[in-house]
Amino acid sequence: MQKNKNIIFFFFFLSMNSNAEDIKEYNFLDRKSIFCQNEHDKDSLIFIFNNDKVFKLEYFRNNKDLIHDEFFSFKNLDELGNSFLYKEGKLYWSKNPWNNYYQFAYDVKKKILKQRHILKKNKLNSIFADLAGKSRYYLKVNKFKCDLINNWEELKVKLKKNYL
């Protein structure tokens, strides 16, 4: 019986250590921002990591910083933001409830963000898709190169430079 307890404790200890290594991989992002610029155009996204959640900075106007979640008008403050999943060196967040795919995937080491959209084909392509027995929807993936922003003032400077 004692051997079984020792074996269970050993496996529990190993799993806790591997979980601690995973947390160490992304823990440096807590209370930091990432500024992501699209590789092909001027489009950019800004995310702020805080308390194991990701918040999207929607807009910056008249020198007023507004961290804003798409559900800010219906949810309580503690429900805002997206929880994320860390798996194989990537952070995933903004899960789609219909197909269980994540909209955002951030590679922590390469500092690349991928944003996935499922879009409807135009009328003509929808007709051809129906004739061929294929889907009326297609997947569009946007790639962004991201920079880690250490403090709020640095983020303000970057925003003013890109948006004003």
ABEGO torsion letter per residue (X at the ends): XAAAAAAAAAAAAAAAAAAAAAAAAAAAABGBBBBBBBAABABBBBBBBBGGBBBBBABBBGGBBBBBBAAAAABBAAABEBBBBBBGGBBBBGBBAAAGBBABBBBAAAGBBBBBBBBBBBAAAAAAAAAAGBBABBBBBBBBBBBBBABAAAAAAAAAAAAX
